[in-house]
Amino acid sequence: MAYDCLMAVDRDHVLRAAAALLTRKSTATMDEVARAAGISRATLHRQFAGRDVLVRALEALGIAECEAAAAAARLDDGPAQQALRRFVKELEPAAGLLAFLYTENQLFEGEEQNEGWARLDARIAALFRRGQASGEFRIDLTPAWLTEALYGLMASGAWAVSEGRVASKDFTHMITELLLGGALRREEP
């Protein structure tokens, strides 16, 4: 595709095309990513020197999407259950990308771990801690565990939707109801 060298390459477009492809096919090659973005492999390599660089750029995009969803969900407002529901709903459009990132071990090994994940973990754990303090959530499950459970459910939900096993309109409901059904504090008999 010689035409792509005549026009400026939109990095965001390339990242979103890569994210869309990799959420469906995590083993896609750089050639396949280039085709999905409508550019040549050489142009893709000028933007991203290799798969590792592309994955790191997708990680930054994923963190930005999570942070924007957390801000839009107003995690500190109202009951914690409602804030959690808002967060899952806001994050739904990026769930496929997060599912891909969730399985990329290179992102979570070694000393080069992006501090953005720690910031997000802290914000979400604070939401669960707030829910525990208000009596909404069980206190025998740590906020760290509830945060990991949320990530796992989001990834599983995204995969189920992308494979057509679950309707996308049910995504938020299924995740929040399953998580909250296990996280809600029950009155002792």
C-alpha positions in Angstrom: 0.0 0.0 0.0 2.1 2.8 -1.3 -0.5 5.5 -0.5 0.2 5.5 3.2 3.6 7.2 2.7 1.8 10.1 1.0 -0.3 10.9 4.0 0.4 11.4 7.7 -0.2 8.3 9.7 -2.7 8.8 12.5 -1.1 7.0 15.5 -4.4 6.8 17.4 -6.0 5.2 14.4 -3.2 2.6 14.1 -3.4 1.9 17.9 -7.2 1.5 17.8 -7.0 -0.8 14.7 -4.3 -2.9 16.5 -6.3 -3.0 19.6 -9.4 -4.2 17.7 -7.4 -6.9 15.9 -5.5 -8.1 18.9 -8.6 -8.3 21.1 -9.9 -10.8 18.5 -6.6 -12.5 17.7 -3.9 -12.0 20.3 -1.3 -13.8 18.2 -1.7 -11.5 15.2 1.5 -10.6 13.4 2.8 -7.1 12.7 1.8 -7.7 9.0 -1.8 -8.4 10.1 -1.8 -5.3 12.3 -0.5 -3.2 9.4 -3.3 -4.6 7.1 -5.9 -3.9 9.8 -4.7 -0.3 10.1 -4.6 0.1 6.3 -0.9 0.8 6.2 2.2 -1.0 5.0 4.3 -3.0 7.4 7.2 -0.5 6.9 5.0 2.4 8.0 3.9 0.4 11.0 7.5 -0.3 11.9 8.3 3.4 11.6 5.6 4.1 14.2 6.3 1.0 16.4 9.7 -0.7 16.0 8.3 -4.1 17.0 5.5 -5.9 18.8 6.9 -5.1 22.2 6.8 -1.3 21.5 3.3 -1.7 20.0 2.1 -3.6 23.1 3.6 -0.9 25.4 1.7 1.8 23.4 -1.5 -0.2 23.7 -0.8 -0.5 27.5 -0.6 3.3 27.7 -3.9 3.6 25.7 -5.5 1.0 28.0 -4.4 2.9 31.2 -5.6 6.2 29.7 -9.0 4.5 28.9 -9.3 3.2 32.5 -8.4 6.5 34.0 -10.9 8.3 31.9 -13.6 5.7 32.8 -12.8 6.1 36.5 -13.1 9.9 36.2 -16.4 9.7 34.3 -17.7 7.1 36.8 -17.1 9.5 39.7 -15.8 6.7 41.9 -16.1 8.9 45.1 -19.7 9.8 44.6 -22.7 8.1 46.1 -22.9 4.5 47.3 -19.9 2.3 46.3 -22.2 -0.2 44.5 -23.5 2.5 42.2 -20.0 3.8 41.6 -18.8 0.3 40.7 -21.7 -0.1 38.2 -20.9 3.3 36.6 -17.2 2.3 36.3 -18.0 -1.0 34.6 -20.4 0.8 32.2 -17.8 3.5 31.4 -15.1 0.9 30.9 -17.1 -1.4 28.7 -16.0 0.2 25.3 -12.3 -0.6 26.3 -13.0 -4.0 27.8 -11.6 -5.9 24.7 -8.4 -4.0 24.9 -8.1 -4.6 28.6 -8.8 -8.3 28.1 -5.8 -8.4 25.6 -3.6 -6.5 28.0 -4.6 -8.7 30.9 -3.0 -11.7 29.2 0.2 -9.9 28.1 2.7 -11.2 30.7 5.4 -8.8 29.5 3.4 -6.0 31.0 3.5 -7.4 34.5 7.0 -8.9 34.8 10.2 -7.3 35.9 11.0 -3.8 36.9 9.5 -2.0 33.9 5.9 -2.3 35.1 3.9 0.8 34.2 3.0 2.7 37.3 -0.3 3.5 35.8 -1.6 0.1 36.8 -0.6 0.8 40.4 -2.5 4.1 40.3 -5.6 2.3 38.9 -5.4 -0.5 41.4 -5.2 2.1 44.2 -8.3 3.9 42.9 -10.4 0.8 42.5 -9.2 -0.7 45.8 -10.2 2.6 47.5 -13.7 2.2 46.1 -13.9 -1.3 47.6 -12.5 -0.1 50.9 -15.1 2.7 50.9 -17.8 0.1 50.3 -16.5 -2.0 53.1 -16.4 1.0 55.5 -20.0 1.9 54.6 -21.2 -1.7 55.2 -22.0 -2.4 51.6 -19.3 -4.9 50.9 -18.0 -7.9 52.8 -15.0 -7.2 55.0 -13.5 -10.7 54.7 -12.4 -10.1 51.1 -9.5 -7.7 50.7 -9.9 -4.7 48.4 -6.9 -6.0 46.4 -8.7 -9.3 45.8 -11.9 -7.6 44.8 -9.9 -5.4 42.4 -8.3 -8.5 40.8 -11.7 -10.2 40.6 -13.1 -7.1 38.8 -10.3 -7.2 36.2 -10.8 -11.0 35.7 -14.5 -10.6 35.2 -14.1 -7.7 32.8 -11.6 -9.7 30.7 -13.9 -12.8 30.7 -16.9 -10.7 29.8 -15.1 -9.1 26.9 -14.0 -12.4 25.6 -17.5 -13.9 25.9 -19.0 -10.9 24.1 -16.4 -11.0 21.3 -17.0 -14.7 20.8 -20.8 -14.1 20.6 -21.5 -16.2 23.7 -22.9 -13.2 25.6 -24.9 -10.3 24.3 -23.0 -7.0 24.6 -26.0 -5.3 26.1 -25.7 -7.7 29.1 -22.0 -7.0 29.8 -22.3 -4.4 32.6 -25.2 -6.2 34.3 -23.5 -9.6 34.3 -20.2 -8.4 35.6 -21.6 -6.2 38.4 -24.2 -8.7 39.5 -21.7 -11.5 39.7 -19.1 -9.5 41.5 -21.5 -7.8 43.8 -23.4 -11.0 44.5 -20.2 -12.3 46.0 -19.0 -9.1 47.5 -22.2 -7.8 49.2 -22.2 -8.1 52.9 -24.8 -10.5 54.2 -26.5 -10.0 57.5 -25.6 -12.8 60.0 -28.6 -14.9 61.0 
